Amino acid sequence: MPADLPAPVARLLEAANGHDTDAFLQCFEEGGVVDDWGREFTGPEAIRGWSDAEFIGVRVSLDVRSAEAADGATVVKAEVGGDGFNGPSTFSFEVHGDRIARMTIRA
């Protein structure tokens, strides 16, 4: 994993790869949003439901290929594995302080 990732992003990736839903949720601010291909999940309860069905619940693995800062966000390209979607994805993270405000997933 790149050493220069913002701490909240690094924690989120570690939690996802460790299949630790509680640690994953703690990475988001209270009104945090996951935007998964245009479907938005806001707040811990909605994010947990999405993650249980489509992310950590399907034993996601994220093999980070690159990370860079772009337009005020951290953009991570990863190869996704697990029992759900498999293939390349781009994750864009908006960070506020020590928490993630928004995680956007696209191709």
N, C-alpha and C positions, 0 to 999 in steps of 0.2 A: 504494500500500500504506500502511495506517495507520502513522504514525510511532511510535506508542506500543506496538507489538508487542514482546514479549520477544525478545531477540536470537536465541535458538535457533529460535523460530518464524519470524522474518523470514528467517533463513538457510535453513530448510527450504523455505519458499515460493519463495525465489529459486532454490534448487537444483532444485526440481521444475519450475519454469517454464523453467529453463535446461537441462533434461533431463540433469542431472549426477548420475548415480546415486551415485557415490562421495561427493560433497559431501552428498547427501541422507542417506546412511547415517551419515555423520559427525555428523549432528545428533542422533542417538539415543545414549542411554547403552547400555552393553554388553548389558543385558537388556531393552532397549526393546521396546515392543509397538506394533504397528499392529492396531487393531480395525476391520475393514472390514465393517460391517453384521453384527457378531457372529462373524465369522471372525477369529481371532486369529493373528498372525504374530509370534513372539518371537525376538529376536536378529538380528544382521546377515544371516546366511545366509537365514533365512526371510523377512525383510523384503525382501531383494534379489530373491528368487524371486517374491514377490508383486508388487513394483514392476516387475520386468521384464515380467511378464505383464499387469498391470492398471493401472499408473500411469505411471511414466516411460517404460516400454517401449512404451506406446501414445501417446506424445507428449502427455501431459497438459498442460493449461494451467489455471491457477487465477486467475480474475479476482476478487480480494477485494472484497466488497461491504460488509462490516462486520466489526468485531472488538471484543470486550469481555471483561472479566474476569467470570467467574461461577463460584461455588463452588470457588475455588482453581484454576481452569483458565482457559485462554485459548480463547475460542470464536470461530471465524472462519467467516463465511458467505461462500461463494464460488460463482461460476458456473464449472462444470467443463466444459472442452472437450477436444478431442483426438480420437484414433481409438478411444476406448473409450466409457465412460459420458459422456454430455453432459447437463448440467442443474444445478440448484441442489443444493448439499450443505453440510452443517455439519461442520466439523472442530473437535474439542475436543482441546486439547493440555495435558498435565500436564508441567510443566517442573521438573526437579531441577537446580539450579545452572545450568550452561551447556549442558545437554543435555536432550533430550526423553525422558521416561520412557514416555509413552503418547500415541498419536495415535488418536483415535476418529472414525470417519466415519459419519455418518447423514444422513438427508434434511434 
